[in-house]
C-alpha cells in the first residue's frame, strides 16, 4: 500500500474558539433532526459529519426522503455517504452496515428494526435497535467514522455489510467486489455505482476494521451465501455483501472504524489510518465537538432564548455540510491541491451558500474555485452539478459555475488566481452556451442543452440564466485583461430583453419574460402557469413562471424596473405579486425578489417580506428542500439582518432578530451588528450607523464588513424614512 505523500496536507481539527461570554459549547445547540423526513421540510441527514467532511454516516430506512431516512420507519442499517436536501434522483446511501443477532439476514426488508432512545447531535448519533437489543453509536472524523455496537451477550452477533445498495434499498451497481481478512479483522469493498443523480458510473471503495476477532464470516451474492469464503465479485444489478460473526459479552462492545474513498482501496485504508489510528470513541467525538465549536463560532448571536439559539446554530451547522472537502482523497500526484466535491447543484447554492462562504470562510471559497479550475482541466468542462468526482451538465438555468466564480471576484475573495479561473468562464461563454444563444442571443423553445437526458433547460429561464452568466463572465474577462471580450459579454448580459414581451399581460400588468420560438415569436402562455412542484406545465421555465422569472434579472435591476414601467409601477406590481402568492419566496429563483424593494427606495417593504419568509422556517423544518446549504444559509442571513445583493459587493439590510450578532472573520477581525429595540414586530430599520457614521443606503459593502467594526441599528414597529431615496 502506497502512503508516501498522503500526510503532506495533514488534516487537523482547529482548536475550540468561543467568546468569553459563551457558557454553553455551541455544538450543543445543533439538532440534526431539524428538516429530517421529507423534501417539503428540508430532506436533511440525521447522522453526524464534520464541517465539509467527506464521510457522512447516518441511519437508513426503506421509506422516506432522498436523505435515506424516515423518522417513523424501522431502521435497516447505517450507510456511510449521504447528500443533504437534494431533490430528484437519489444518490449515495452507500455501504450499509447492519448489526444483527442470530443468523445473518441479507435481504434488507428482512432485518428492519424498530428503534428506541434515538439521539442525534452534531458530534454523534446513537440509537437502540429494539429487534436486536443492540445499541449503536457513531461519531465522525473527516474521512472515517467510528462505530460502537453494544450487543447482548451471545455467540451470534453479526455485522452484515451490504455493498451494492443505495437510498431506499435499491441495488445500484454495475459491478462490485469484496475481500475479508479475518485474522486482521479487516474488510475491503468496492462498488461501481450507477443510478445516481449524475448518470456517471462512480467507483467507491471502503476499508473497515473491527477490534475483535470474528468467529465466523462469509459472503453473499443475490441470496446465495458462502460461509467461510473471503472474496466475491458481482456483476451488474447483483446484490453483494459479507458478514462477520462475533461471540460478544454484554459489557464489551464491538468497535468498527470505516473510511470511504473515491480513489482506491489503498487510499481508503490510508485515510482510515490517518483519521483513526486507535479505537478511542470519546477522543474522536471530542475532536468533532471542537471542530463544530470552531465552525459555529464564526457567527455568534446573543440576547435570545435557547430555542432561537438551537434553530440558528442548527441552520449554521447545515450550511457547513456541503460542498465536501476531499483534498486528501486523491491520487498521490494530486495531493497538495484542493479537491471539493458534491455540488448538488450550483444553481441552488450560488445565491446564498457561496455569499455566506465569502463572509466567514473565504479560504474555503478560494479552495472551491481552485478545485473547479483543476476539474475543468481534467474533464474539459465544469458544470452545474459535480457529484462524487464527476461533472454533469444539468441545464436548470445556465452555466452557474460563472456565478460562483464571478461572485467570488466581485466580493474580493482572496487567494484566487483569477486568470486561471477566467479560462473556465471563457470556455462556457463561447463554447458551452447553446448555438442559438451565441448567434441569435436567446435560447428558444425546443433548443437542447448539453445535458444528455431529462432536459431541464427552458427558453424563458435559460435565456436570462445565460445573460446573468455573461455578466459574471464579463467581470472575469476584465480581471484577466481582456477588455474587448468583457465589453462583448457585458452587451450580451442585456439580452434578457430578447425574451421580454412588453405586450404580455396578467392581472392588469404588462411586460413579462416569455419563452420564444426559433422563428422569433413568443409562446402564448398564461404568466401564472408553470412549475407546480411536480411537473412542467409550462415548457418555458424551470421551477417557475413568467411572474417569478420576470424579477430574476438581478444584474440589471435598473433595466428591469424601467421595463415594468418605472419605480412606482414596479413597487405596485411587486407588492401585488407577493401579496397574491405569485412569487414562490421559498424557492431559489425568488430568493432575492423581496429585497428588490430596497433598490427603489422602499426598504420597509423588503423588511416586511423578509420577515414573512422568516416565519416559514419553523422550529423543526425548512420550507422545502434544504438544497445543500441554500435554504439554511438563507435562514442565517435573514436572521442576522443581511442578505446578499448578487452581482455587487453588497448586502441588503433589514431588521435582525436578535440584539447582537458578531461575525468572527478569518482575517482576525470582528464585525458586530447591534440592534436596538428588537421584537417580533420591530422589523423596520429607523436609523443606521456604521462605525458611528450615518448609513443612508439600504445595504453595506462586503469590504466594510471585512474591515471589522460595528453596525448600529435602531429598529421600530412601523416603517420610517430611513434609506428611502431610490438608488438601484
C-alpha positions as MATLAB code, in Angstrom:
seq = 'XXXXXXXXXXXXXXXXXXXXXXXXXXXXXXXXXXXXXXXXXXXXXXXXXXXXXXXXXXXXXXXXXXXXXXXXXXXXXXXXXXXXXXXXXXXXXXXXXXXXXXXXXXXXXXXXXXXXXXXXXXXXXXXXXXXXXXXXXXXXXXXXXXXXXXXXXXXXXXXXXXXXXXXXXXXXXXXXXXXXXXXXXXXXXXXXXXXXXXXXXXXXXXXXXXXXXXXXXXXXXXXXXXXXXXXXXXXXXXXXXXXXXXXXXXXXXXXXXXXXXXXXXXXXXXXXXXXXXXXXXXXXXXXXXXXXXXXXXXXXXXXXXXXXXXXXXXXXXXXXXXXXXXXXXXXXXXXXXXXXXXXXXXXXXXXXXXXXXXXXXXXXXXXXXXXXXXXXXXXXXXXXXXXXXXXXXXXXXXXXXXXXXXXXXXXXXXXXXXXXXXXXXXXXXXXXXXXXXXXXXXXXXXXXXXXXXXXXXXXXXXXXXXXXXXXXXXXXXXXXXXXXXXXXXXXXXXXXXXXXXXXXXXXXXXXXXXXXXXXXXXXXXXXXXXXXXXXXXXXXXXXXXXXXXXXXXXXXXXXXXXXXXXXXXXXXXXXXXXXXXXXXXXXXXXXXXXXXXXXXXXXXXXXXXXXXXXXXXXXXXXXXXXXXXXXXXXXXXXXXXXXXXXXXXXXXXXXXXXXXXXXXXXXXXXXXXXXXXXXXXXXXXXXXXXXXXXXXXXXXXXXXXXXXXXXXXXXXXXXXXXXXXXXX';
ca = [
       0.000    0.000    0.000;
       1.481    3.371   -1.019;
       1.120    6.117    1.560;
       4.045    8.395    0.679;
       2.903   11.996    0.489;
      -0.612   11.357    1.791;
       0.111   13.076    5.049;
       1.695   16.124    3.441;
      -1.533   18.097    3.731;
      -2.183   16.952    7.285;
      -5.772   17.017    8.462;
      -6.101   18.789   11.768;
      -9.091   19.941   13.745;
      -8.956   23.572   14.769;
      -8.981   24.361   18.498;
     -12.060   25.380   20.412;
     -12.914   29.015   19.709;
     -15.736   30.603   21.692;
     -16.237   34.091   23.021;
     -15.751   34.660   26.724;
     -19.492   35.185   27.137;
     -20.466   31.791   25.756;
     -21.447   29.447   28.597;
     -22.643   26.506   26.504;
     -20.500   24.912   23.773;
     -22.175   25.819   20.513;
     -22.349   22.251   19.199;
     -24.858   21.551   21.993;
     -27.379   23.759   20.200;
     -27.352   21.706   16.993;
     -30.328   19.444   16.325;
     -29.689   17.426   13.133;
     -33.309   16.209   13.209;
     -34.475   19.643   12.011;
     -35.599   19.108    8.426;
     -35.419   15.306    8.561;
     -38.197   13.346    6.934;
     -39.244   14.654    3.530;
     -38.306   17.193    0.887;
     -41.082   19.564    1.936;
     -39.384   20.098    5.288;
     -35.697   20.048    4.379;
     -34.646   16.498    3.456;
     -31.687   16.735    5.841;
     -29.463   13.959    7.227;
     -29.823   12.881   10.882;
     -26.344   11.382   11.132;
     -23.239   13.401   12.098;
     -20.460   14.795    9.919;
     -17.568   17.209   10.321;
     -17.601   20.630    8.637;
     -17.196   19.886    4.909;
     -16.461   16.276    5.900;
     -16.122   13.637    3.219;
     -17.919   10.830    5.068;
     -21.438   11.226    6.447;
     -22.669    8.162    8.378;
     -26.390    8.026    9.071;
     -29.216    5.555    9.724;
     -31.211    4.201    6.796;
     -34.845    3.258    6.282;
     -36.610    1.832    3.248;
     -39.041    4.736    3.044;
     -38.617    8.468    3.336;
     -36.761   11.207    1.540;
     -33.653   11.352   -0.625;
     -31.577   11.641    2.552;
     -32.491    7.995    3.180;
     -34.373    8.356    6.444;
     -37.980    8.324    7.591;
     -38.254    9.062   11.347;
     -41.409    6.948   11.583;
     -39.979    3.881    9.836;
     -37.832    0.990   11.143;
     -34.075    1.156   10.639;
     -32.352   -1.193    8.194;
     -28.758   -0.204    8.980;
     -26.223    2.577    8.724;
     -24.794    3.873    5.438;
     -21.622    5.958    5.079;
     -22.415    8.535    2.357;
     -25.385   10.880    2.021;
     -26.481   14.109    0.374;
     -28.371   16.845    2.154;
     -31.596   18.399    0.911;
     -31.353   17.111   -2.642;
     -34.400   16.572   -4.797;
     -34.703   14.428   -7.892;
     -32.933   11.082   -8.238;
     -31.347    9.594   -5.121;
     -27.591    9.422   -4.603;
     -25.489    7.534   -2.042;
     -26.837    5.598    0.944;
     -23.694    3.594    0.163;
     -22.077    0.741    2.132;
     -24.808   -0.237    4.568;
     -23.739   -1.863    7.844;
     -26.467   -3.819    9.643;
     -25.895   -5.053   13.222;
     -27.951   -8.190   13.920;
     -28.456  -11.058   16.389;
     -28.970  -14.655   15.247;
     -28.482  -15.988   11.749;
     -27.388  -13.148    9.419;
     -30.157  -11.747    7.217;
     -29.126  -10.249    3.883;
     -32.458   -9.111    2.432;
     -32.873   -5.547    3.694;
     -36.599   -5.959    4.190;
     -35.862   -8.908    6.487;
     -33.681   -7.138    9.051;
     -35.660   -3.976    9.771;
     -35.781   -2.957   13.405;
     -37.892   -0.570   15.418;
     -35.868    1.876   17.457;
     -35.744    3.445   20.880;
     -33.620    6.018   22.703;
     -32.645    7.757   19.467;
     -30.415   10.819   19.830;
     -28.931   12.885   17.027;
     -26.274   15.530   17.634;
     -23.503   17.325   15.777;
     -20.834   15.064   17.278;
     -22.569   11.664   17.271;
     -25.706    9.666   16.594;
     -26.992    6.836   18.776;
     -29.992    4.536   18.861;
     -31.067    1.175   20.242;
     -32.348   -1.362   17.723;
     -35.228   -2.962   19.638;
     -35.373   -6.087   17.485;
     -31.773   -6.972   18.341;
     -31.447   -5.167   21.690;
     -28.291   -3.635   20.276;
     -27.145   -0.110   20.989;
     -25.402    1.665   18.099;
     -23.270    4.797   18.361;
     -21.311    6.549   15.613;
     -19.025    9.585   15.643;
     -17.277   11.084   12.591;
     -13.804   12.144   11.570;
     -13.256   13.819    8.194;
     -12.859   10.700    6.024;
     -13.703    7.955    8.511;
     -16.339    7.095   11.098;
     -16.079    5.130   14.333;
     -18.968    2.874   15.403;
     -19.599    1.289   18.787;
     -22.002   -1.683   18.749;
     -23.134   -2.910   22.161;
     -24.668   -6.329   21.512;
     -26.316   -8.528   24.138;
     -24.254  -11.462   25.329;
     -24.189  -14.310   22.805;
     -22.282  -16.160   20.116;
     -24.275  -14.920   17.106;
     -23.726  -11.157   16.985;
     -23.482  -10.103   13.366;
     -22.204   -7.188   11.294;
     -23.640   -7.507    7.781;
     -22.150   -5.330    5.012;
     -24.390   -4.529    2.022;
     -22.055   -3.161   -0.641;
     -24.226   -2.554   -3.699;
     -27.318   -0.755   -2.394;
     -28.257    2.919   -2.371;
     -31.006    5.049   -0.801;
     -34.260    3.143   -0.107;
     -32.575   -0.227   -0.554;
     -32.241   -0.088   -4.339;
     -29.468   -2.167   -5.907;
     -27.322    0.382   -7.743;
     -24.253   -1.406   -9.047;
     -22.592   -2.029  -12.376;
     -20.040   -4.298  -10.707;
     -18.634   -4.872   -7.215;
     -16.183   -6.886   -5.164;
     -15.356   -7.616   -1.525;
     -12.430   -9.169    0.353;
     -12.302  -10.174    4.017;
      -9.142  -10.536    6.111;
     -10.388  -12.432    9.192;
      -7.089  -12.514   11.087;
      -6.795   -8.731   10.738;
     -10.472   -8.046   11.300;
     -10.463   -6.077    8.046;
     -12.861   -5.885    5.110;
     -12.373   -4.011    1.834;
     -15.198   -3.473   -0.613;
     -15.732   -1.693   -3.905;
     -18.750   -0.745   -5.971;
     -19.027    0.794   -9.402;
     -22.234    2.583   -8.517;
     -24.872    3.572  -11.029;
     -28.266    5.205  -10.996;
     -27.124    8.213   -9.014;
     -28.394   11.740   -9.708;
     -25.498   12.174  -12.086;
     -25.614    9.478  -14.799;
     -21.898    8.676  -14.428;
     -20.639    5.345  -13.126;
     -18.886    6.049   -9.820;
     -16.135    3.907   -8.290;
     -16.225    3.931   -4.482;
     -14.144    1.882   -2.039;
     -14.288    1.327    1.696;
     -11.968   -0.143    4.266;
     -13.402   -1.223    7.632;
     -11.706   -2.753   10.646;
     -13.078   -4.255   13.866;
     -11.364   -4.528   17.234;
     -12.428   -8.136   17.918;
     -11.600  -11.322   16.062;
     -14.660  -12.725   14.290;
     -15.614  -16.339   14.886;
     -17.319  -16.845   11.537;
     -17.539  -14.951    8.269;
     -18.736  -15.262    4.739;
     -20.012  -13.562    1.608;
     -23.379  -13.390   -0.116;
     -24.448  -12.648   -3.667;
     -28.042  -12.419   -4.852;
     -29.335  -14.535   -1.979;
     -26.615  -17.198   -2.221;
     -24.308  -17.439    0.806;
     -20.825  -18.896    1.153;
     -19.758  -19.434    4.757;
     -16.014  -19.141    5.261;
     -15.345  -17.547    1.865;
     -13.295  -14.358    1.919;
     -13.684  -12.982   -1.623;
     -16.517  -12.419   -4.047;
     -17.366  -10.362   -7.099;
     -20.691   -9.452   -8.654;
     -21.913   -8.148  -11.967;
     -24.480   -5.545  -12.859;
     -27.599   -5.376  -10.661;
     -26.399   -8.163   -8.361;
     -26.574   -7.691   -4.597;
     -23.198   -8.310   -2.961;
     -22.118   -8.285    0.656;
     -20.343  -10.008    3.501;
     -20.640  -10.585    7.235;
     -18.700  -11.080   10.447;
     -19.972  -13.139   13.399;
     -18.797  -12.355   16.964;
     -19.050  -14.014   20.345;
     -19.917  -10.969   22.437;
     -20.190  -10.039   26.090;
     -22.910   -7.604   27.139;
     -20.411   -5.146   28.593;
     -17.813   -5.318   25.788;
     -18.896   -3.501   22.620;
     -17.606   -4.311   19.146;
     -15.796   -1.301   17.713;
     -15.714   -0.729   13.964;
     -13.992    2.054   12.067;
     -14.600    2.640    8.385;
     -13.238    5.013    5.741;
     -14.545    5.658    2.235;
     -12.536    6.695   -0.830;
     -13.379    7.674   -4.395;
      -9.775    6.960   -5.438;
      -8.761    3.418   -4.449;
      -8.874    0.732   -1.770;
      -5.332    1.691   -0.742;
      -6.416    5.281   -0.257;
      -9.393    4.186    1.836;
      -7.077    2.202    4.102;
      -4.601    5.076    4.315;
      -7.369    7.543    5.186;
      -8.593    5.154    7.871;
      -5.131    5.035    9.433;
      -4.831    8.816    9.116;
      -8.159    9.690   10.709;
      -8.369    6.893   13.291;
      -5.134    5.275   14.373;
      -6.805    3.978   17.566;
     -10.175    2.992   18.983;
     -10.903    5.820   21.415;
     -14.534    6.726   20.725;
     -14.594    9.610   23.176;
     -11.429   11.132   21.728;
     -12.840   11.094   18.184;
     -16.067   12.566   19.466;
     -14.236   15.337   21.314;
     -12.420   16.311   18.112;
     -15.777   16.524   16.352;
     -17.075   18.760   19.136;
     -14.066   21.056   18.837;
     -14.404   21.225   15.060;
     -18.045   22.250   15.325;
     -17.409   24.770   18.091;
     -14.845   26.445   15.850;
     -17.089   26.395   12.782;
     -20.242   27.550   14.576;
     -18.277   30.181   16.484;
     -17.756   32.116   13.259;
     -21.141   33.745   13.911;
     -22.402   34.375   17.430;
     -25.862   35.653   18.227;
     -26.934   36.687   21.708;
     -29.851   38.128   23.607;
     -32.394   35.496   22.522;
     -33.871   32.418   24.263;
     -32.430   28.938   23.840;
     -34.927   27.747   21.178;
     -33.725   30.583   18.928;
     -30.114   29.609   19.545;
     -30.933   25.999   18.674;
     -32.664   26.966   15.452;
     -29.888   29.335   14.386;
     -26.942   27.048   15.115;
     -28.687   24.100   13.516;
     -29.057   26.155   10.341;
     -25.433   27.295   10.534;
     -24.452   23.627   11.011;
     -26.372   22.688    7.875;
     -24.610   25.417    5.850;
     -21.273   23.729    6.603;
     -22.129   20.177    5.428;
     -21.713   20.612    1.658;
     -19.745   21.025   -0.538;
     -17.325   18.422    0.809;
     -13.566   18.821    1.075;
     -11.960   15.647   -0.341;
      -8.472   17.070   -0.824;
      -6.767   14.027    0.730;
      -8.874   11.573   -1.260;
      -6.899   11.912   -4.471;
      -4.156   10.171   -6.382;
      -0.752   10.770   -4.798;
       0.330   13.061   -7.650;
      -2.600   15.401   -6.911;
      -2.093   15.705   -3.160;
      -1.478   19.256   -2.027;
      -4.160   20.674   -4.324;
      -7.766   21.412   -3.298;
     -10.473   18.957   -4.255;
     -14.051   19.859   -3.323;
     -16.993   17.677   -4.231;
     -20.762   17.168   -4.124;
     -22.150   20.344   -5.680;
     -25.778   19.325   -5.839;
     -26.183   21.892   -7.501;
     -24.597   25.325   -8.056;
     -27.991   26.541   -9.321;
     -29.134   26.266   -5.713;
     -26.057   27.425   -3.844;
     -24.630   30.443   -5.695;
     -27.387   32.702   -4.337;
     -26.855   32.308   -0.576;
     -24.439   29.487    0.330;
     -21.428   30.887   -1.510;
     -22.013   34.503   -0.408;
     -22.040   33.192    3.175;
     -18.762   31.376    2.491;
     -17.301   34.621    1.164;
     -18.003   36.238    4.540;
     -16.999   33.612    7.087;
     -14.932   31.043    5.150;
     -13.253   32.872    2.238;
     -10.313   30.413    2.261;
     -12.757   27.599    1.552;
     -14.356   29.703   -1.190;
     -10.933   30.152   -2.790;
     -10.299   26.419   -2.419;
     -13.555   25.666   -4.193;
     -12.615   27.892   -7.127;
      -9.151   26.307   -7.372;
     -10.806   22.879   -7.305;
     -13.213   23.909  -10.065;
     -10.304   25.007  -12.259;
      -8.499   21.680  -11.691;
     -11.638   19.689  -12.515;
     -12.139   21.822  -15.628;
      -8.650   20.921  -16.799;
      -9.273   17.248  -16.076;
     -12.711   16.900  -17.671;
     -12.637   19.685  -20.235;
     -15.673   21.320  -18.607;
     -17.134   22.047  -15.200;
     -20.890   22.054  -14.954;
     -23.633   22.950  -12.513;
     -23.523   19.565  -10.791;
     -20.333   17.882   -9.623;
     -21.137   14.733   -7.681;
     -18.761   12.015   -6.486;
     -15.983   13.467   -8.618;
     -17.989   13.579  -11.862;
     -19.237   16.675  -13.675;
     -22.791   16.790  -15.033;
     -24.476   19.494  -17.106;
     -27.920   19.874  -15.565;
     -29.434   22.749  -17.533;
     -31.513   24.156  -14.677;
     -30.700   27.723  -15.659;
     -27.479   28.410  -17.482;
     -23.859   27.772  -16.513;
     -23.922   28.599  -12.813;
     -20.204   27.994  -12.315;
     -19.763   31.529  -13.733;
     -21.985   32.864  -10.974;
     -19.929   31.190   -8.255;
     -16.594   32.355   -9.659;
     -17.949   35.813  -10.522;
     -19.438   36.404   -7.088;
     -16.087   35.452   -5.572;
     -14.320   38.009   -7.766;
     -16.798   40.797   -7.038;
     -16.759   40.092   -3.298;
     -12.992   40.157   -3.165;
     -12.311   36.558   -2.128;
      -8.535   36.465   -1.573;
      -6.107   33.821   -2.747;
      -7.655   33.122   -6.178;
      -5.761   33.114   -9.462;
      -8.413   34.954  -11.465;
      -6.512   34.461  -14.715;
      -6.834   30.696  -14.274;
     -10.491   30.979  -13.245;
     -11.155   33.075  -16.361;
     -10.362   30.060  -18.544;
     -13.442   28.298  -17.151;
     -15.812   31.205  -17.690;
     -14.360   31.946  -21.130;
     -14.949   28.360  -22.235;
     -18.538   28.407  -21.021;
     -19.258   31.816  -22.535;
     -18.045   30.898  -26.019;
     -18.198   27.110  -26.202;
     -20.768   25.875  -23.694;
     -23.673   28.211  -24.459;
     -26.230   26.889  -26.914;
     -25.540   27.656  -30.600;
     -28.669   29.788  -30.912;
     -27.735   31.881  -27.891;
     -24.312   32.541  -29.404;
     -25.789   33.646  -32.732;
     -29.306   34.942  -32.011;
     -28.758   35.734  -28.318;
     -31.644   33.735  -26.890;
     -32.453   30.132  -26.011;
     -35.518   29.024  -27.937;
     -38.363   26.653  -27.202;
     -37.124   23.199  -28.189;
     -33.407   24.030  -28.006;
     -31.246   21.482  -26.221;
     -28.600   21.971  -23.576;
     -25.537   19.673  -23.243;
     -27.471   17.662  -20.679;
     -27.772   14.128  -22.098;
     -31.242   13.431  -20.747;
     -34.110   14.882  -18.724;
     -33.824   18.291  -20.361;
     -34.443   20.995  -17.769;
     -33.350   23.926  -19.936;
     -36.255   26.200  -20.865;
     -36.422   29.216  -23.167;
     -37.501   31.758  -20.558;
     -35.370   30.684  -17.611;
     -32.271   29.659  -19.580;
     -32.068   32.827  -21.668;
     -31.946   35.046  -18.603;
     -29.704   32.480  -16.921;
     -27.186   32.805  -19.757;
     -27.454   36.593  -19.612;
     -26.540   36.510  -15.914;
     -23.670   34.127  -16.703;
     -22.381   36.614  -19.280;
     -22.493   39.408  -16.700;
     -20.145   37.439  -14.457;
     -18.024   36.213  -17.375;
     -17.536   39.864  -18.412;
     -16.164   40.641  -14.956;
     -13.720   37.736  -15.215;
     -12.642   38.804  -18.706;
     -11.951   42.307  -17.418;
      -9.945   40.942  -14.485;
      -7.950   38.802  -16.937;
      -7.071   41.835  -19.051;
      -9.474   41.108  -21.928;
     -11.339   44.437  -22.338;
     -12.862   43.713  -25.760;
     -14.191   40.363  -24.626;
     -15.501   41.971  -21.439;
     -17.373   44.566  -23.473;
     -18.916   41.916  -25.730;
     -20.058   39.827  -22.772;
     -21.436   42.864  -20.965;
     -23.574   43.627  -24.016;
     -24.757   40.023  -24.145;
     -25.766   40.294  -20.488;
     -28.515   42.689  -21.597;
     -30.021   40.050  -23.867;
     -32.626   39.011  -21.315;
     -34.664   41.553  -23.295;
     -34.828   39.012  -26.121;
     -37.402   37.062  -24.110;
     -39.143   40.098  -22.607;
     -42.562   40.526  -24.206;
     -43.745   44.082  -23.468;
     -47.254   43.222  -24.678;
     -47.842   40.202  -22.440;
     -50.438   40.919  -19.748;
     -51.515   39.439  -16.449;
     -53.572   40.852  -13.563;
     -53.567   44.303  -15.141;
     -49.782   44.494  -15.600;
     -47.883   44.486  -18.891;
     -44.464   43.126  -19.782;
     -43.228   39.642  -18.884;
     -40.453   37.190  -19.612;
     -41.943   34.661  -22.015;
     -40.440   31.720  -23.916;
     -39.652   32.375  -27.546;
     -39.853   30.115  -30.586;
     -36.973   29.735  -33.075;
     -38.844   31.958  -35.535;
     -38.783   34.834  -33.025;
     -42.421   34.701  -31.967;
     -43.400   34.412  -28.324;
     -45.109   31.379  -26.898;
     -48.640   32.434  -25.849;
     -48.695   31.325  -22.216;
     -50.527   32.433  -19.121;
     -47.782   34.090  -16.999;
     -49.207   32.363  -13.920;
     -48.747   28.844  -15.269;
     -45.534   26.941  -14.775;
     -43.763   24.648  -12.373;
     -46.226   23.190   -9.857;
     -43.709   21.255   -7.780;
     -44.196   18.002   -9.657;
     -44.498   18.571  -13.398;
     -43.606   21.130  -16.045;
     -46.988   22.501  -17.075;
     -45.212   25.379  -18.778;
     -42.383   24.436  -21.103;
     -40.826   27.878  -20.822;
     -39.452   27.845  -17.279;
     -37.582   25.652  -14.823;
     -39.257   25.629  -11.401;
     -41.043   28.890  -12.049;
     -43.451   31.028  -14.034;
     -43.355   34.235  -16.056;
     -44.199   36.151  -12.899;
     -41.314   34.570  -10.989;
     -38.641   34.902  -13.665;
     -39.623   38.447  -14.620;
     -37.905   39.527  -11.380;
     -34.754   37.457  -11.920;
     -32.558   39.897  -13.888;
     -30.533   40.724  -10.795;
     -27.565   42.000  -12.788;
     -29.689   44.679  -14.485;
     -32.137   45.951  -11.876;
     -32.480   49.455  -13.426;
     -33.359   47.871  -16.776;
     -35.883   45.562  -15.101;
     -37.518   48.463  -13.240;
     -37.773   50.532  -16.423;
     -39.220   47.599  -18.382;
     -42.007   47.333  -15.799;
     -42.966   50.980  -16.110;
     -40.690   52.745  -13.677;
     -40.326   52.969   -9.908;
     -43.918   53.499   -8.796;
     -45.365   50.871  -11.098;
     -42.570   48.458  -10.127;
     -43.381   48.843   -6.421;
     -47.109   48.403   -7.010;
     -46.584   45.372   -9.212;
     -44.129   43.663   -6.865;
     -46.471   44.211   -3.921;
     -49.264   42.610   -5.910;
     -47.052   39.678   -6.943;
     -46.009   38.910   -3.385;
     -49.400   39.546   -1.774;
     -51.160   37.365   -4.350;
     -48.802   34.422   -3.934;
     -47.422   34.744   -7.467;
     -43.857   34.566   -6.165;
     -42.530   31.415   -4.506;
     -40.318   33.109   -1.935;
     -39.004   29.768   -0.637;
     -37.548   28.587   -3.953;
     -34.235   29.691   -5.391;
     -35.388   31.812   -8.372;
     -37.248   34.072   -5.915;
     -34.734   34.170   -3.059;
     -33.729   37.764   -3.848;
     -37.079   39.055   -5.095;
     -38.400   40.576   -1.821;
     -35.213   42.607   -1.385;
     -35.723   44.363   -4.750;
     -37.879   46.947   -2.963;
     -34.684   48.303   -1.419;
     -33.401   49.263   -4.867;
     -36.328   51.609   -5.392;
     -36.339   53.305   -2.003;
     -38.703   51.011   -0.083;
     -36.507   49.027    2.346;
     -39.527   48.868    4.644;
     -41.292   46.581    2.173;
     -38.161   44.418    1.880;
     -38.123   44.170    5.676;
     -41.790   43.195    5.751;
     -41.397   40.402    3.217;
     -38.103   39.225    4.701;
     -39.994   38.728    7.939;
     -42.770   36.854    6.161;
     -40.158   34.460    4.776;
     -38.553   34.131    8.205;
     -41.847   32.913    9.644;
     -41.851   29.984    7.219;
     -38.769   28.480    8.890;
     -40.354   26.543   11.724;
     -38.625   25.241   14.822;
     -38.147   21.789   13.268;
     -38.338   22.208    9.495;
     -37.310   24.171    6.423;
     -39.907   25.455    3.935;
     -38.839   22.999    1.233;
     -35.633   21.209    0.217;
     -32.648   22.387    2.236;
     -30.721   22.179   -1.042;
     -27.142   21.645    0.101;
     -26.951   24.745    2.267;
     -29.045   27.076    0.109;
     -32.049   27.190    2.438;
     -30.091   27.107    5.705;
     -27.808   29.960    4.592;
     -30.952   31.885    3.585;
     -32.153   31.491    7.169;
     -28.780   32.570    8.596;
     -28.742   35.739    6.502;
     -32.369   36.545    7.269;
     -31.784   36.036   10.981;
     -28.751   38.340   11.242;
     -30.237   41.153    9.117;
     -28.167   40.761    5.939;
     -28.968   39.357    2.517;
     -26.593   39.093   -0.475;
     -27.109   41.618   -3.251;
     -25.965   39.442   -6.132;
     -23.711   40.995   -8.716;
     -22.393   43.559   -6.243;
     -20.010   43.801   -3.294;
     -23.004   44.460   -1.078;
     -25.501   43.008    1.371;
     -29.048   44.284    1.747;
     -30.027   45.341    5.276;
     -33.204   44.547    7.200;
     -34.081   44.178   10.860;
     -32.082   41.435   12.680;
     -33.929   39.060   15.000;
     -31.560   39.392   17.974;
     -29.916   42.321   19.777;
     -26.356   41.345   18.895;
     -24.568   39.446   16.160;
     -20.790   39.009   15.980;
     -19.133   37.844   12.769;
     -15.688   36.487   13.639;
     -13.807   36.821   10.366;
     -10.922   34.726    9.081;
      -8.719   37.828    8.971;
      -8.930   38.076   12.764;
     -11.363   40.984   12.812;
     -14.897   41.043   14.199;
     -17.898   42.758   12.666;
     -20.691   43.383   15.155;
     -24.327   44.142   14.364;
     -26.169   45.788   17.256;
     -29.950   46.031   17.015;
     -31.823   48.219   19.499;
     -35.487   47.633   20.380;
     -35.702   44.177   18.791;
     -39.021   42.365   18.956;
     -41.431   40.295   16.913;
     -42.874   43.418   15.259;
     -39.740   45.582   15.320;
     -38.575   44.658   11.829;
     -38.059   48.141   10.344;
     -34.747   49.988   10.458;
     -35.239   53.564   11.669;
     -31.578   54.572   11.832;
     -28.236   53.016   10.902;
     -24.708   53.925   11.946;
     -21.617   52.270   10.519;
     -18.730   52.780   12.912;
     -20.533   55.800   14.309;
     -21.311   57.443   10.953;
     -24.807   57.601    9.415;
     -25.504   54.936    6.800;
     -28.293   56.026    4.475;
     -28.302   53.253    1.880;
     -30.243   50.017    2.469;
     -27.092   47.958    2.046;
     -23.450   47.985    3.025;
     -20.385   46.724    1.228;
     -18.641   43.473    1.938;
     -15.384   45.392    2.058;
     -16.723   47.387    5.027;
     -17.709   44.181    6.811;
     -14.309   42.589    6.238;
     -12.598   45.596    7.836;
     -14.396   44.809   11.078;
     -16.360   47.344   13.059;
     -19.866   47.998   14.320;
     -23.175   48.405   12.519;
     -25.583   50.058   14.963;
     -29.270   49.744   14.042;
     -32.323   51.254   15.684;
     -35.481   49.262   14.941;
     -39.158   50.098   15.145;
     -42.595   48.554   14.736;
     -43.553   50.868   11.857;
     -41.795   51.919    8.657;
     -39.734   55.069    8.943;
     -37.924   57.227    6.423;
     -34.540   55.533    6.531;
     -32.906   54.898    3.111;
     -35.990   55.882    1.130;
     -34.076   57.509   -1.717;
     -34.055   55.226   -4.800;
     -30.503   54.101   -5.550;
     -30.842   50.964   -7.724;
];
